[in-house]
Amino acid sequence: MSDQQRVEALHLASQRLVRTVDAITADEYAGPSLLPGWTRAHVVAHLALNGEGLAEALRGVVGGESIPMYSSQEARNQDIEKLAAASAGALRDRLMGATTDFADALNAVPEEKWGTAIERTPGGPSFKAGAALGMRSREVEIHHADLGLAYARSDWPGAFAALLLDAMAKREPAEPFTAHADDLDRSWQCGDGGPVVTGTAADLGWWLSGRGNGDGLTSDNGVLPRIEAW
């Protein structure tokens, strides 16, 4: 996919997410998400704050300032807890604002600054500004499914599932294996050697992000490798 196609895909994914959030009732907000220990309100709060943090960091890139996504891991966690306790309307408004802020900030970054490093927290791991588009796409699509409502991993566009596998295959696996997406007829080598794990791209991506127990997947040695949390 070209960068423009990826931008358009994120725009459509964000629209789908907002439509889902628009329909969440107060009782559903308080209900558990698919993430241990988080309600649906926590997931929406995280999505809003993630968009805000990425947007602020990208504005720093444009302005020649080094602005981390989060001031600290503790502050990030506290902010999620605080926003998760807000009203449904406040959560929706923050998500909508963050979606627009991120899109505007991304569009403002000149090509020559895509290689600028952004810290997640001060002194912590960093990533290049050009990686922000893929990062936000993964946050939106994966956490949309984490809400545990009408949208599931099976609803992910095939192009997104392939990009997710591209990203996940770059991580150092706890145990090596080959991931084979039978619906795309494509394979990804994760580490050196190991069994071949087969399933749809969406099922593989869900499992590789540390979710579920490998439903829908098979391994040619009968055992699924151990996967660490995303």
C-alpha positions in Angstrom: 0.0 0.0 0.0 1.2 3.5 -0.7 1.3 6.1 2.1 -1.8 7.8 0.7 -3.7 4.5 0.7 -2.6 3.8 4.3 -3.8 7.3 5.3 -7.2 6.7 3.6 -7.4 3.2 5.3 -6.8 4.8 8.7 -9.5 7.4 8.0 -12.0 4.7 7.2 -11.0 2.7 10.2 -11.4 5.7 12.5 -14.8 6.3 11.0 -15.8 2.7 11.8 -14.5 3.1 15.3 -16.4 6.4 15.9 -19.6 4.8 14.7 -19.2 2.0 17.2 -18.4 4.4 20.0 -21.4 6.5 19.2 -23.6 3.5 19.8 -22.1 2.4 23.2 -24.5 2.7 26.1 -23.6 3.7 29.6 -24.0 0.1 30.7 -21.8 -1.1 27.9 -19.1 1.4 28.7 -18.9 0.0 32.3 -18.8 -3.6 31.0 -15.6 -5.5 30.5 -13.6 -5.2 27.3 -11.6 -8.1 25.9 -8.5 -6.7 27.7 -8.0 -8.0 31.2 -8.7 -5.4 33.8 -10.1 -2.8 31.4 -13.7 -1.8 30.8 -14.8 -0.5 27.4 -14.4 3.0 28.8 -10.7 2.3 29.5 -10.2 1.2 25.9 -11.9 4.3 24.5 -9.9 6.5 26.9 -6.7 4.9 25.8 -7.5 5.4 22.1 -8.2 9.1 22.7 -5.1 9.7 24.8 -2.9 7.7 22.3 -4.1 9.9 19.5 -3.5 13.1 21.5 0.0 11.9 22.5 1.0 11.0 19.0 -0.4 14.3 17.6 1.5 16.4 20.2 4.7 14.5 19.5 4.3 15.1 15.7 3.7 18.8 16.3 7.0 18.8 18.2 8.7 17.2 15.2 7.4 20.0 12.9 8.4 22.7 15.4 11.8 21.3 16.1 11.0 20.2 19.7 11.5 16.8 21.3 8.1 16.0 22.8 7.5 12.5 24.1 4.2 10.8 23.6 3.7 10.5 27.4 5.4 12.3 30.3 5.8 9.0 32.0 4.3 5.5 32.1 2.7 6.3 35.4 1.1 9.5 34.1 -0.1 7.6 31.0 -1.8 5.0 33.2 -3.3 7.6 35.6 -4.7 9.6 32.7 -6.4 6.6 31.3 -8.0 5.8 34.6 -9.2 9.4 35.0 -10.6 9.7 31.5 -12.3 6.3 31.8 -14.4 7.7 34.6 -15.7 10.5 32.4 -19.2 10.6 30.9 -20.0 8.9 27.6 -20.3 12.2 25.9 -16.9 13.4 27.2 -15.2 10.2 26.1 -16.7 10.4 22.6 -15.7 14.0 22.3 -12.1 13.3 23.3 -11.9 10.4 20.8 -13.3 12.6 18.0 -10.9 15.4 18.8 -7.9 13.1 19.0 -8.8 11.5 15.7 -8.9 15.0 14.0 -5.7 16.2 15.8 -3.7 13.1 14.8 -4.8 13.4 11.1 -3.9 17.1 11.0 -0.6 16.6 12.8 0.4 13.7 10.5 -0.4 15.8 7.4 1.8 18.6 8.7 5.0 16.6 8.9 7.3 17.3 6.0 8.8 14.3 4.3 12.3 15.2 5.3 11.3 14.9 9.0 9.9 11.4 8.8 13.1 10.0 10.2 13.0 12.2 13.4 13.0 10.1 16.5 10.1 10.4 19.0 10.4 9.1 22.5 7.4 7.2 24.0 8.4 8.4 27.4 11.4 10.6 28.3 14.5 8.5 28.0 12.5 5.5 27.0 12.1 3.6 23.7 11.8 5.7 20.6 10.3 5.4 17.1 10.6 7.4 13.9 7.9 10.0 13.1 7.2 8.1 9.9 6.1 5.0 12.0 3.2 7.0 13.6 0.8 6.2 10.8 1.2 2.4 11.2 1.2 2.7 15.0 -2.1 4.6 15.0 -3.7 2.2 12.5 -2.8 -0.8 14.7 -4.2 1.0 17.8 -7.5 1.8 16.1 -8.1 -1.5 14.4 -6.9 -3.8 17.2 -8.6 -1.9 20.1 -11.8 -1.5 18.1 -12.0 -5.3 18.2 -11.0 -5.2 21.9 -14.2 -3.5 22.7 -15.9 -6.8 22.3 -19.0 -5.4 20.5 -20.1 -5.8 16.8 -16.6 -5.3 15.3 -14.2 -8.2 15.5 -10.9 -9.2 14.0 -12.7 -11.0 11.3 -13.9 -7.6 10.1 -10.4 -6.2 9.6 -9.6 -5.4 6.0 -7.2 -7.9 4.5 -4.7 -5.2 3.7 -4.6 -4.2 7.4 -4.2 -7.8 8.6 -1.2 -8.1 6.2 0.4 -4.9 7.5 -0.2 -6.0 11.1 1.7 -9.3 10.3 4.5 -7.3 8.6 4.9 -5.3 11.9 4.6 -8.3 14.3 7.0 -10.4 12.3 9.8 -7.8 13.0 9.5 -8.5 16.7 11.9 -11.0 18.3 9.7 -14.0 19.1 9.7 -15.9 22.4 9.9 -19.0 20.2 10.6 -19.1 16.5 8.0 -20.1 13.9 6.6 -19.3 10.4 3.2 -17.7 10.2 1.3 -18.7 7.1 -1.9 -16.8 6.2 -3.9 -19.3 4.1 -6.4 -16.7 3.0 -3.7 -14.5 1.6 -1.3 -17.3 0.6 1.6 -15.5 2.3 4.1 -16.4 5.0 6.1 -14.5 7.5 9.2 -15.8 9.2 9.3 -15.0 12.9 12.7 -15.9 14.2 14.9 -18.7 12.8 13.2 -22.1 12.3 10.3 -23.5 14.3 7.0 -24.9 13.2 4.6 -23.5 10.6 1.5 -21.9 12.2 -1.4 -21.6 9.7 -4.7 -19.7 9.8 -6.3 -16.5 8.4 -4.3 -13.3 8.5 -6.7 -11.9 11.1 -6.5 -14.9 13.4 -2.7 -14.8 13.1 -2.5 -11.1 13.8 -4.9 -11.4 16.8 -2.7 -14.2 18.3 0.6 -12.4 17.5 -0.7 -9.3 19.4 -1.0 -11.5 22.5 -4.8 -12.0 22.3 -6.8 -15.2 22.6 -5.4 -18.7 22.7 -4.9 -19.3 19.0 -8.4 -20.1 18.0 -8.6 -21.0 14.3 -4.8 -21.7 14.1 -3.0 -25.0 13.5 0.7 -25.9 13.9 2.5 -28.5 11.9 4.0 -29.9 15.1 0.8 -29.8 17.0 1.9 -27.1 19.4 1.5 -23.4 19.1 4.6 -21.4 20.1 4.5 -19.1 23.1 3.5 -15.5 22.3 4.3 -12.6 24.6 1.9 -9.7 25.2 1.9 -6.8 22.7 
